[in-house]
Amino acid sequence: MSRIHILPEILSNKIAAGEVVQRPASVVKELVENSIDAESTRIEITILNGGRDLIQVIDDGLGLEQEELELALKRHATSKIAEIEDLFKIRTMGFRGEALPSIASVSMMEVVSKVRGGETGYGIQVQAGKEEKVHPEAWEEGTRITVKNLFFNVPARLKFLKAQRTELNHILNRVKPLALIHPHIAFKLTSDSKVVLDVRASTPEERVIALFGTEYRDKIIAVEDSRGSIKVTGFIGNLDLVRIAPGEQYLSINKRPITDRLINNAVYQAYKSLIQRGEYPFYMLDISVPLNEVDVNVHPTKTEVKFNDEWRVYHVVKETVESGLRQTLKVIPGFQNRPQSPPGFQPGAFDSAQTSFSISSAGQEGGSFSARTEEESEILQKARQFSQVLDRGPVQRKPERQSGGFIWQVHNKYILSQINNGIAIIDQHVAHERILYEEALADLTENKGMSQQLLFPENHEFSADDYNVLVEIIPALNNLGFRLREFGPRTILVEAVPTGMRGGSEGSILKEIIDHYRENRVFDYSPAKRLAASYSCKAAVKAGDPLTEDEMRILVDRLFATENPFYCPHGRPIIINLSIDELDKRFERH
């Protein structure tokens, strides 16, 4: 027998489905893109059990005729390309004719549609790729596609799906970019009878605010620029919207969401002098290029593209963002208070008067060779509040430090302490982080976190995906000393915070906890450890915070009372020891 043979149709369909349908979010993406191509003005998405049990997309678009409905589920059937030249001038989201038959081959699908102005609607059912006949069915104008029991006939793929909330987050990550790019379309997403997203048709700016919260209203900067045939439009965020984890960066080409490392890097280069490595600004940018200068047919899911001249696009994007940052004063609020930047720093300028070499010595409160400023006094007040956290609980044991030994703070970042056999250099941030991490772990397991009640409860609005994560960890946060509860769609009511945590910044602290919680999946899969690491990193004393001698001594004492005083929860070193022998060797003492 020949070793080469033709695959059975059912098997080839499943292989094709594997390229297009990776998880429930892939199904949602393909169906919503078809609805956008159908000139819909409203798209409703309904999900059950993270998309395993049900995915339903309803639109008010152009609809399908009876004969079109029969063809729509055939492989490679499409209304969007007719000849090879069409591949080089694609205007629509979908075009290959693979999505519907691929989805139908691994699910139970029903399609009901009625064309605008038509008299009768029609429906068809497909189970694992086997079609029934098209039949008349009562329906309003537009299309309803229902997908049930996804991967029921591919158990190997089904077992790789994640938890319900994780799959919902993936779906949100596919729907939000489309909702941002098409503000003229109303979107509604319902998961297990709970409305997750509901935005009406609006302006681009109002769509950003509807998706991310009212605090974005005065913090986004509209940008628009063009160079030749390339045009860039959209929004960037001022420095108040910079976050410590990626997730609010959106790129599109000709209204098609994409991922592109080079173009992302163009934006980061524009922000380079304003943010630190590991920080991520908000942006949503659409790049318009001639259709024949970009190839969108280089990836099965159409999320990657290839430019004829990618470096030309790179420079246009970079210059557009730089111009937006340069021509508005909105970038300044929140920047002067950032600890990594010298007080009074202005983008593109350097004030030599700000250079300083600062050593706070024992017994001197904020002693420095540089002039103190109003910004530094604000930081000093914050340090007083941090001392409340440092005083939490009794000291269990002391470090091996000489009685009455000297202790210094260098550049408001490192603590130098004299120990019996030399000098210890301690990173104040990661030291405090280790202390809070071990205390938070104990609080999470023993439910003993102490709270300070807010005089007036605060409600904070979050984006849909941030809210989804926060709801998941509310019970654990309450164990830490927060008092949080759901308060309407995408809104959390904060009634209390952990003892010692400064008030007035609950919203930003919760957002940073969410960011760290997402990122710490790499650090540890244990939700408790991830949350403890997230909280401790946010609540710890920062590099740049001045500390008094008492605060430094308490910090060092409490550090040496921890189980592991030498490494922070993420593996960074906390202490560097320089022994007397090493110092003698460096100074060539024999």
C-alpha positions as CSV (number, residue, x, y, z in Angstrom):
1,M,0.0,0.0,0.0
2,S,1.1,3.6,-0.7
3,R,2.4,5.4,2.3
4,I,0.8,8.6,0.9
5,H,-2.9,9.0,1.2
6,I,-5.7,11.6,1.3
7,L,-6.9,12.6,4.7
8,P,-10.5,11.9,5.5
9,E,-12.6,15.1,5.3
10,I,-13.5,14.9,9.0
11,L,-9.9,14.7,10.0
12,S,-8.7,17.5,7.7
13,N,-11.5,19.7,9.1
14,K,-10.3,19.1,12.6
15,I,-6.7,19.9,11.7
16,A,-7.9,23.2,10.0
17,A,-9.9,24.0,13.1
18,G,-6.8,23.6,15.2
19,E,-5.2,26.5,13.4
20,V,-8.2,28.8,13.6
21,V,-10.0,27.7,16.8
22,Q,-7.5,27.5,19.7
23,R,-9.9,28.3,22.5
24,P,-13.3,29.9,23.1
25,A,-11.8,33.4,22.5
26,S,-10.8,32.4,19.0
27,V,-14.5,31.6,18.2
28,V,-15.6,34.9,19.6
29,K,-13.0,36.8,17.6
30,E,-14.0,35.1,14.3
31,L,-17.7,35.6,14.8
32,V,-17.4,39.2,16.0
33,E,-15.2,40.0,13.0
34,N,-17.8,38.6,10.7
35,S,-20.4,40.8,12.4
36,I,-18.3,43.9,11.9
37,D,-17.8,43.0,8.2
38,A,-21.6,42.7,7.9
39,E,-21.9,46.5,8.7
40,S,-23.5,45.8,12.1
41,T,-24.3,48.7,14.5
42,R,-24.9,46.4,17.5
43,I,-23.2,43.2,18.5
44,E,-24.3,41.1,21.5
45,I,-22.1,38.2,22.8
46,T,-23.3,35.7,25.3
47,I,-21.0,33.2,27.1
48,L,-21.6,30.3,29.4
49,N,-18.9,28.5,31.4
50,G,-16.1,30.4,29.8
51,G,-17.4,29.5,26.3
52,R,-17.3,25.7,26.8
53,D,-21.0,25.3,27.0
54,L,-22.2,28.3,24.9
55,I,-21.0,31.1,22.7
56,Q,-23.7,33.2,21.0
57,V,-23.1,36.2,18.8
58,I,-26.1,38.3,17.6
59,D,-25.8,41.3,15.2
60,D,-28.1,43.6,13.3
61,G,-25.9,43.4,10.1
62,L,-26.7,42.7,6.5
63,G,-27.7,39.1,7.0
64,L,-27.6,36.1,4.6
65,E,-29.9,34.9,1.9
66,Q,-31.1,31.3,1.8
67,E,-28.5,30.2,-0.8
68,E,-25.7,32.2,0.9
69,L,-26.5,30.4,4.2
70,E,-26.0,27.1,2.6
71,L,-22.6,28.1,1.2
72,A,-21.4,30.0,4.3
73,L,-20.5,26.7,6.0
74,K,-18.6,25.3,3.1
75,R,-14.8,25.3,3.4
76,H,-13.1,28.2,1.6
77,A,-16.5,29.8,0.8
78,T,-16.2,33.6,1.0
79,S,-17.8,36.8,-0.3
80,K,-14.7,38.9,0.3
81,I,-12.1,37.7,-2.3
82,A,-12.7,36.5,-5.9
83,E,-9.2,36.6,-7.6
84,I,-5.6,36.5,-6.5
85,E,-5.2,40.3,-6.8
86,D,-7.8,40.7,-4.0
87,L,-5.3,39.1,-1.6
88,F,-3.2,42.3,-1.9
89,K,-6.0,44.8,-1.2
90,I,-8.0,43.2,1.7
91,R,-10.3,45.6,3.4
92,T,-12.4,43.2,5.5
93,M,-11.6,41.5,8.8
94,G,-12.3,37.9,7.6
95,F,-11.7,36.8,4.1
96,R,-10.5,33.2,4.0
97,G,-13.8,31.3,4.4
98,E,-12.3,29.1,7.1
99,A,-13.9,30.3,10.3
100,L,-17.5,29.0,10.2
101,P,-16.7,25.5,8.8
102,S,-13.7,25.2,11.2
103,I,-15.9,26.1,14.3
104,A,-18.7,23.9,13.1
105,S,-16.4,20.9,12.8
106,V,-15.6,21.0,16.6
107,S,-19.0,22.0,18.0
108,M,-22.7,22.0,17.6
109,M,-23.6,25.1,15.6
110,E,-26.8,26.9,14.6
111,V,-26.9,29.8,12.3
112,V,-30.1,31.9,11.8
113,S,-30.1,35.0,9.5
114,K,-32.4,37.4,7.7
115,V,-31.3,40.0,5.2
116,R,-32.2,43.7,5.7
117,G,-35.5,44.3,4.1
118,G,-36.1,40.5,3.6
119,E,-39.4,38.8,4.4
120,T,-38.2,35.5,5.8
121,G,-35.4,34.4,7.9
122,Y,-33.5,31.1,7.5
123,G,-31.7,28.7,9.8
124,I,-29.3,25.8,9.6
125,Q,-27.8,23.4,12.1
126,V,-24.5,21.7,12.0
127,Q,-23.1,19.1,14.4
128,A,-19.4,18.2,14.1
129,G,-19.4,19.4,10.5
130,K,-22.5,17.5,9.4
131,E,-25.1,19.9,8.0
132,E,-28.8,19.7,8.0
133,K,-30.9,21.4,5.4
134,V,-31.6,25.1,5.5
135,H,-35.1,25.8,6.8
136,P,-37.3,28.9,7.2
137,E,-37.2,30.4,10.7
138,A,-38.6,33.5,12.3
139,W,-35.9,36.0,13.0
140,E,-35.3,39.8,13.0
141,E,-32.9,41.4,10.6
142,G,-29.3,40.3,11.1
143,T,-27.6,37.1,12.1
144,R,-27.5,34.9,15.2
145,I,-24.8,32.3,15.5
146,T,-24.9,29.8,18.4
147,V,-22.0,27.5,19.2
148,K,-22.6,24.8,21.9
149,N,-20.3,22.2,23.5
150,L,-17.1,23.5,21.9
151,F,-14.5,20.7,21.4
152,F,-17.0,18.0,22.5
153,N,-15.5,15.7,19.8
154,V,-11.9,16.7,20.4
155,P,-11.3,15.8,24.1
156,A,-7.6,16.3,23.8
157,R,-8.2,20.0,23.0
158,L,-10.9,20.3,25.6
159,K,-8.6,19.3,28.5
160,F,-6.2,22.1,27.7
161,L,-8.8,24.8,28.4
162,K,-8.2,26.8,31.5
163,A,-10.5,27.9,34.3
164,Q,-13.7,29.6,33.5
165,R,-12.5,33.1,34.6
166,T,-9.3,32.6,32.6
167,E,-11.1,31.8,29.4
168,L,-13.4,34.8,30.0
169,N,-10.3,37.0,30.3
170,H,-9.0,35.7,27.0
171,I,-12.4,36.6,25.4
172,L,-12.3,40.1,26.9
173,N,-8.8,40.5,25.4
174,R,-10.2,39.8,22.0
175,V,-13.4,41.9,22.3
176,K,-11.8,45.0,23.8
177,P,-9.5,45.9,20.9
178,L,-12.4,45.5,18.4
179,A,-14.6,47.7,20.6
180,L,-11.9,50.3,20.7
181,I,-11.3,50.3,17.0
182,H,-15.1,50.5,16.1
183,P,-16.7,53.0,18.5
184,H,-19.6,53.4,16.1
185,I,-20.7,49.9,17.0
186,A,-22.4,49.1,20.3
187,F,-21.0,46.0,22.1
188,K,-22.5,43.9,24.9
189,L,-20.8,40.9,26.5
190,T,-22.7,38.8,29.0
191,S,-21.1,35.9,30.9
192,D,-23.2,33.5,32.9
193,S,-26.1,36.0,33.0
194,K,-23.8,38.8,34.3
195,V,-23.1,41.8,32.0
196,V,-19.4,42.1,31.7
197,L,-19.2,44.8,29.0
198,D,-22.0,47.1,27.7
199,V,-20.9,50.1,25.6
200,R,-23.1,52.2,23.3
201,A,-22.1,53.7,20.0
202,S,-20.0,56.8,20.7
203,T,-17.0,58.9,19.8
204,P,-13.5,57.3,20.0
205,E,-12.7,59.3,23.2
206,E,-15.9,58.3,24.9
207,R,-15.3,54.6,23.9
208,V,-12.0,54.7,25.7
209,I,-13.6,56.1,28.8
210,A,-16.5,53.6,28.7
211,L,-14.0,50.7,28.5
212,F,-11.4,51.8,31.0
213,G,-13.2,54.2,33.4
214,T,-13.9,57.8,33.9
215,E,-10.5,58.6,35.4
216,Y,-9.1,58.3,31.8
217,R,-11.1,61.3,30.7
218,D,-8.5,63.9,31.5
219,K,-5.5,61.6,31.1
220,I,-5.6,60.5,27.4
221,I,-4.0,62.6,24.6
222,A,-5.4,62.5,21.1
223,V,-2.7,62.0,18.5
224,E,-2.9,62.3,14.7
225,D,-0.1,62.7,12.2
226,S,0.8,61.5,8.7
227,R,3.9,61.1,6.6
228,G,3.2,60.5,2.9
229,S,0.8,57.5,2.6
230,I,1.1,56.5,6.3
231,K,-1.3,58.0,8.9
232,V,-1.4,57.4,12.6
233,T,-4.4,58.3,14.8
234,G,-5.6,57.3,18.3
235,F,-4.8,58.1,21.9
236,I,-1.8,57.9,24.2
237,G,-1.9,58.2,28.0
238,N,-0.1,60.7,30.2
239,L,2.2,59.3,32.9
240,D,-0.7,58.8,35.4
241,L,-1.7,55.9,33.2
242,V,1.7,54.2,33.2
243,R,1.4,50.7,34.7
244,I,3.9,48.1,35.8
245,A,2.5,45.3,33.7
246,P,1.5,45.2,30.0
247,G,-2.1,45.0,28.9
248,E,-3.3,48.4,27.9
249,Q,-1.3,48.7,24.6
250,Y,-3.4,48.4,21.5
251,L,-2.2,48.5,17.8
252,S,-4.3,48.2,14.7
253,I,-3.6,48.4,11.0
254,N,-6.4,49.7,8.8
255,K,-8.8,49.0,11.7
256,R,-7.5,45.4,12.2
257,P,-6.0,44.6,15.7
258,I,-2.5,43.3,15.4
259,T,0.6,42.5,17.5
260,D,3.9,43.8,16.3
261,R,7.0,44.1,18.5
262,L,8.8,46.6,16.3
263,I,5.9,49.1,16.3
264,N,5.4,48.6,20.0
265,N,9.0,49.4,20.5
266,A,8.5,52.7,18.5
267,V,6.0,53.8,21.1
268,Y,8.3,52.8,24.0
269,Q,11.2,54.7,22.5
270,A,9.0,57.8,22.4
271,Y,8.3,57.4,26.1
272,K,11.9,56.4,26.9
273,S,13.0,59.5,28.8
274,L,9.8,59.6,30.8
275,I,9.3,56.0,32.1
276,Q,11.5,53.3,33.6
277,R,12.3,49.9,32.1
278,G,9.4,47.6,33.1
279,E,6.8,50.3,32.9
280,Y,4.1,50.4,30.3
281,P,2.2,53.5,29.0
282,F,-1.4,53.3,27.7
283,Y,-1.9,53.7,24.0
284,M,-4.3,52.7,21.3
285,L,-3.1,53.6,17.8
286,D,-4.5,52.8,14.4
287,I,-2.1,52.9,11.5
288,S,-3.5,53.5,8.0
289,V,-1.4,52.3,5.1
290,P,-2.2,51.6,1.5
291,L,-3.7,48.1,1.2
292,N,-0.9,47.0,-1.2
293,E,1.8,48.0,1.3
294,V,0.8,45.5,4.0
295,D,0.2,41.8,3.9
296,V,-2.4,40.5,6.5
297,N,-2.3,37.0,5.2
298,V,0.8,35.8,7.0
299,H,-0.8,34.2,10.1
300,P,-3.7,31.8,10.5
301,T,-5.4,34.1,13.0
302,K,-4.5,37.3,11.1
303,T,-3.0,38.9,14.2
304,E,0.4,39.5,12.6
305,V,1.1,41.5,9.4
306,K,4.0,42.2,7.1
307,F,4.9,45.7,5.9
308,N,6.7,46.5,2.7
309,D,8.7,49.1,4.6
310,E,8.4,48.4,8.4
311,W,11.0,50.9,9.4
312,R,9.2,53.7,7.7
313,V,6.1,52.8,9.7
314,Y,8.2,52.6,12.8
315,H,9.5,56.2,12.5
316,V,6.1,57.6,11.7
317,V,4.6,56.0,14.8
318,K,7.5,57.2,17.0
319,E,7.3,60.8,15.7
320,T,3.6,60.8,16.2
321,V,3.8,59.8,19.8
322,E,6.7,62.1,20.5
323,S,4.7,65.0,19.1
324,G,1.7,64.1,21.2
325,L,3.8,64.1,24.4
326,R,5.7,67.3,23.4
327,Q,2.7,69.4,22.5
328,T,0.5,68.9,25.5
329,L,1.0,69.7,29.2
330,K,-1.2,66.7,30.1
331,V,2.0,64.6,30.4
332,I,3.3,66.6,33.4
333,P,0.7,65.8,36.1
334,G,1.8,62.8,38.2
335,F,5.3,62.9,36.7
336,Q,6.9,65.2,39.2
337,N,5.8,63.0,42.1
338,R,7.3,59.8,40.6
339,P,10.1,58.6,42.8
340,Q,12.5,57.7,40.1
341,S,12.7,61.3,38.7
342,P,14.4,64.2,40.3
343,P,12.1,66.9,41.6
344,G,11.4,69.5,39.0
345,F,12.5,67.3,36.1
346,Q,11.1,68.4,32.8
347,P,11.2,66.2,29.6
348,G,14.1,67.1,27.4
349,A,15.7,69.3,30.0
350,F,18.5,68.8,32.6
351,D,18.8,71.1,35.6
352,S,22.3,70.8,37.0
353,A,21.1,72.2,40.3
354,Q,19.2,69.0,40.9
355,T,22.3,66.8,41.0
356,S,23.2,65.7,44.5
357,F,25.0,63.2,46.5
358,S,22.9,62.5,49.6
359,I,23.7,60.5,52.7
360,S,21.3,60.6,55.6
361,S,23.5,59.8,58.7
362,A,22.5,58.5,62.1
363,G,20.5,60.9,64.1
364,Q,20.0,63.3,61.2
365,E,16.4,63.5,60.0
366,G,16.6,63.9,56.2
367,G,20.2,65.3,56.4
368,S,21.5,65.9,52.8
369,F,24.1,67.8,50.8
370,S,21.3,68.9,48.5
371,A,18.6,71.4,49.1
372,R,15.3,70.0,50.3
373,T,12.2,70.7,48.2
374,E,8.5,70.6,48.7
375,E,8.3,67.3,46.8
376,E,10.9,65.8,49.2
377,S,8.8,67.0,52.3
378,E,5.8,65.2,50.8
379,I,7.9,62.0,50.5
380,L,9.0,62.5,54.1
381,Q,5.4,62.6,55.2
382,K,4.9,59.4,53.3
383,A,7.9,57.9,55.2
384,R,6.1,58.6,58.5
385,Q,3.1,56.7,57.3
386,F,5.3,53.8,56.2
387,S,6.8,53.7,59.7
388,Q,3.3,52.5,61.0
389,V,3.7,49.5,58.7
390,L,7.3,48.9,60.0
391,D,6.1,48.8,63.6
392,R,3.6,46.0,62.9
393,G,4.1,43.2,65.4
394,P,6.9,42.4,67.8
395,V,10.5,42.0,66.8
396,Q,11.4,38.2,67.1
397,R,15.2,38.4,66.9
398,K,17.9,40.9,66.3
399,P,20.5,40.9,63.5
400,E,24.1,40.4,64.4
401,R,24.8,44.1,64.5
402,Q,27.2,45.7,67.0
403,S,25.4,47.4,69.9
404,G,25.1,51.1,69.0
405,G,26.5,50.5,65.6
406,F,26.2,53.2,63.0
407,I,23.5,53.0,60.3
408,W,23.2,55.2,57.2
409,Q,20.8,55.7,54.3
410,V,22.6,56.2,51.0
411,H,20.7,58.0,48.2
412,N,17.4,57.3,49.9
413,K,17.8,53.8,48.5
414,Y,20.3,51.6,50.4
415,I,20.9,51.1,54.1
416,L,24.5,50.7,55.4
417,S,24.7,48.9,58.7
418,Q,27.8,48.0,60.7
419,I,27.8,44.3,61.7
420,N,30.2,42.2,63.8
421,N,32.4,41.1,60.8
422,G,32.1,44.1,58.4
423,I,29.4,46.0,56.7
424,A,25.9,45.0,55.4
425,I,24.4,46.9,52.4
426,I,20.6,46.5,52.4
427,D,18.1,47.4,49.6
428,Q,15.4,49.1,51.6
429,H,12.5,48.3,49.1
430,V,13.1,44.6,48.8
431,A,13.9,44.3,52.5
432,H,10.5,45.8,53.4
433,E,9.0,43.7,50.6
434,R,10.3,40.4,52.2
435,I,8.9,41.5,55.6
436,L,5.4,42.3,54.3
437,Y,5.4,39.2,52.1
438,E,5.9,36.8,55.1
439,E,3.3,38.8,57.1
440,A,0.8,38.8,54.3
441,L,1.2,35.0,53.8
442,A,0.4,34.6,57.5
443,D,-2.6,36.9,57.3
444,L,-3.9,35.0,54.3
445,T,-3.7,31.6,56.0
446,E,-4.8,32.8,59.5
447,N,-7.3,35.5,58.4
448,K,-5.8,38.0,60.9
449,G,-5.1,41.0,58.7
450,M,-5.9,44.2,60.6
451,S,-8.0,47.0,59.0
452,Q,-8.3,50.7,59.3
453,Q,-11.8,51.9,58.4
454,L,-12.1,54.7,55.9
455,L,-14.1,57.7,57.1
456,F,-16.0,57.7,53.8
457,P,-16.1,54.4,51.7
458,E,-14.7,54.9,48.2
459,N,-16.0,53.4,45.0
460,H,-13.6,52.7,42.2
461,E,-14.3,51.8,38.6
462,F,-12.1,49.3,36.7
463,S,-11.8,48.0,33.2
464,A,-13.7,44.8,32.6
465,D,-10.5,42.6,32.7
466,D,-9.1,44.3,35.8
467,Y,-12.5,43.9,37.5
468,N,-12.6,40.2,36.5
469,V,-9.2,39.6,38.2
470,L,-10.1,41.7,41.3
471,V,-13.4,39.9,41.9
472,E,-11.4,36.6,41.9
473,I,-9.0,37.8,44.7
474,I,-11.4,39.9,46.9
475,P,-11.7,37.2,49.6
476,A,-7.9,37.0,49.9
477,L,-7.6,40.8,49.9
478,N,-10.1,41.0,52.7
479,N,-8.0,38.5,54.7
480,L,-5.1,41.0,54.3
481,G,-7.1,43.8,55.9
482,F,-8.9,45.3,53.0
483,R,-12.7,45.4,53.1
484,L,-13.9,45.3,49.5
485,R,-17.2,44.4,48.0
486,E,-18.8,44.5,44.5
487,F,-20.8,47.6,44.0
488,G,-22.4,47.6,40.6
489,P,-21.0,46.8,37.1
490,R,-17.1,47.0,37.2
491,T,-17.2,49.0,40.4
492,I,-15.7,48.0,43.8
493,L,-16.6,49.7,47.1
494,V,-13.5,50.1,49.4
495,E,-14.6,50.3,53.1
496,A,-11.3,49.7,54.8
497,V,-7.6,49.2,54.0
498,P,-4.8,47.3,55.8
499,T,-3.5,49.1,58.9
500,G,-0.6,51.4,58.0
501,M,-1.5,51.7,54.3
502,R,-1.8,55.4,53.3
503,G,-5.3,56.5,52.4
504,G,-6.4,58.3,49.3
505,S,-4.7,56.0,46.8
506,E,-6.8,52.8,47.1
507,G,-7.6,52.7,43.4
508,S,-4.0,52.9,42.2
509,I,-2.9,50.4,44.9
510,L,-5.5,47.9,43.8
511,K,-4.5,48.4,40.1
512,E,-0.9,47.7,40.9
513,I,-1.8,44.6,43.0
514,I,-3.8,43.4,40.0
515,D,-0.8,44.0,37.7
516,H,1.6,42.2,40.0
517,Y,-0.8,39.3,40.5
518,R,-1.0,38.8,36.8
519,E,2.8,39.0,36.4
520,N,3.6,36.8,39.4
521,R,2.2,33.7,37.6
522,V,5.8,33.2,36.5
523,F,7.0,33.6,40.1
524,D,4.6,31.1,41.7
525,Y,1.4,29.4,40.7
526,S,0.0,29.5,44.2
527,P,-2.7,32.2,44.3
528,A,-1.9,33.0,48.0
529,K,1.8,33.5,47.3
530,R,1.1,35.5,44.2
531,L,-1.2,37.8,46.1
532,A,1.2,38.2,49.0
533,A,4.0,39.1,46.6
534,S,1.7,41.5,44.8
535,Y,0.6,43.3,47.9
536,S,4.1,43.4,49.5
537,C,5.7,44.9,46.4
538,K,3.1,47.7,46.2
539,A,3.0,48.5,49.9
540,A,6.7,48.4,50.6
541,V,8.9,51.4,51.1
542,K,10.2,52.6,47.7
543,A,13.6,53.5,46.5
544,G,13.7,57.3,47.0
545,D,11.8,57.3,50.3
546,P,13.8,59.0,53.1
547,L,13.8,57.0,56.4
548,T,14.7,58.2,59.9
549,E,17.3,56.3,62.0
550,D,14.6,54.6,64.0
551,E,12.8,53.5,60.9
552,M,16.0,52.1,59.4
553,R,16.8,50.2,62.6
554,I,13.2,48.8,62.8
555,L,13.4,47.7,59.2
556,V,16.8,45.9,59.6
557,D,15.6,44.2,62.8
558,R,12.4,43.0,61.3
559,L,14.2,41.8,58.2
560,F,16.5,39.6,60.2
561,A,13.5,38.2,62.0
562,T,12.1,36.8,58.7
563,E,12.6,33.2,57.5
564,N,14.6,34.3,54.5
565,P,16.2,37.7,54.9
566,F,18.6,37.4,51.9
567,Y,16.2,37.2,49.0
568,C,12.9,39.0,48.1
569,P,9.8,37.0,47.0
570,H,10.9,37.4,43.3
571,G,14.5,36.2,43.9
572,R,16.3,39.5,44.0
573,P,19.1,39.8,46.6
574,I,18.3,41.9,49.7
575,I,21.7,42.1,51.4
576,I,25.3,42.4,50.3
577,N,27.9,41.7,53.0
578,L,31.4,43.2,52.9
579,S,33.6,41.5,55.4
580,I,36.5,43.1,57.2
581,D,38.8,40.7,55.3
582,E,37.4,41.9,52.0
583,L,37.7,45.5,52.9
584,D,41.3,45.0,54.1
585,K,42.1,43.3,50.8
586,R,40.6,46.1,48.7
587,F,42.6,48.7,50.7
588,E,45.8,46.5,50.4
589,R,46.1,46.1,54.1
590,H,48.3,43.1,55.0
